[in-house]
Amino acid sequence: MTLRREFCQKYGPQLLPGTDRFVILGVSLKGGMVPKADGEIDGATLHVRDTTWGAVAGMTSHPCCEEVEKYLQWKTKNSKPK
């Protein structure tokens, strides 16, 4: 997450001129990967958000929702709890 934030801050405005919004999204099984934060980068906003794979899989309007749901089932079955 630190590298993503640094990329957005150091290179985002140079590589993507005219972009007014950058988003870093942490996706994990249980959530709580990153705290919600907002900031500014050379006139653009940086949003950091957190979500779960369950929330992503629950987006039934997405054209690949069935694939994501299958991935989540596979990941849950094959992941070793820490």
Contacts in CASP RR format, 6 or more apart in sequence:
PFRMAT RR
TARGET T0000
AUTHOR 0000-0000-0000
METHOD contacts of the structure
MODEL  1
MTLRREFCQKYGPQLLPGTDRFVILGVSLKGGMVPKADGEIDGATLHVRD
TTWGAVAGMTSHPCCEEVEKYLQWKTKNSKPK
1 24 0 8 1.000
1 26 0 8 1.000
1 33 0 8 1.000
1 34 0 8 1.000
1 48 0 8 1.000
4 24 0 8 1.000
5 24 0 8 1.000
5 46 0 8 1.000
5 48 0 8 1.000
8 22 0 8 1.000
8 24 0 8 1.000
8 41 0 8 1.000
8 46 0 8 1.000
9 41 0 8 1.000
9 46 0 8 1.000
12 19 0 8 1.000
12 22 0 8 1.000
12 41 0 8 1.000
13 19 0 8 1.000
13 41 0 8 1.000
13 42 0 8 1.000
13 43 0 8 1.000
13 44 0 8 1.000
18 44 0 8 1.000
19 44 0 8 1.000
20 43 0 8 1.000
20 44 0 8 1.000
20 45 0 8 1.000
21 44 0 8 1.000
21 45 0 8 1.000
21 47 0 8 1.000
22 41 0 8 1.000
22 44 0 8 1.000
22 45 0 8 1.000
22 46 0 8 1.000
22 47 0 8 1.000
23 46 0 8 1.000
23 47 0 8 1.000
23 48 0 8 1.000
23 49 0 8 1.000
24 34 0 8 1.000
24 46 0 8 1.000
24 47 0 8 1.000
24 48 0 8 1.000
24 49 0 8 1.000
25 49 0 8 1.000
25 50 0 8 1.000
25 51 0 8 1.000
26 33 0 8 1.000
26 34 0 8 1.000
26 49 0 8 1.000
26 50 0 8 1.000
26 51 0 8 1.000
27 33 0 8 1.000
27 51 0 8 1.000
27 52 0 8 1.000
27 53 0 8 1.000
27 56 0 8 1.000
28 50 0 8 1.000
28 52 0 8 1.000
28 53 0 8 1.000
29 52 0 8 1.000
29 53 0 8 1.000
29 75 0 8 1.000
29 76 0 8 1.000
29 79 0 8 1.000
30 52 0 8 1.000
31 50 0 8 1.000
31 51 0 8 1.000
31 52 0 8 1.000
32 50 0 8 1.000
33 50 0 8 1.000
34 48 0 8 1.000
34 49 0 8 1.000
34 50 0 8 1.000
35 48 0 8 1.000
35 50 0 8 1.000
36 48 0 8 1.000
36 49 0 8 1.000
36 50 0 8 1.000
37 46 0 8 1.000
37 47 0 8 1.000
37 48 0 8 1.000
38 45 0 8 1.000
38 46 0 8 1.000
38 47 0 8 1.000
38 48 0 8 1.000
39 45 0 8 1.000
39 46 0 8 1.000
39 47 0 8 1.000
40 46 0 8 1.000
53 68 0 8 1.000
53 71 0 8 1.000
53 72 0 8 1.000
53 75 0 8 1.000
54 72 0 8 1.000
56 68 0 8 1.000
56 72 0 8 1.000
57 65 0 8 1.000
57 68 0 8 1.000
57 69 0 8 1.000
57 71 0 8 1.000
57 72 0 8 1.000
58 65 0 8 1.000
58 68 0 8 1.000
58 69 0 8 1.000
59 65 0 8 1.000
59 68 0 8 1.000
62 68 0 8 1.000
END
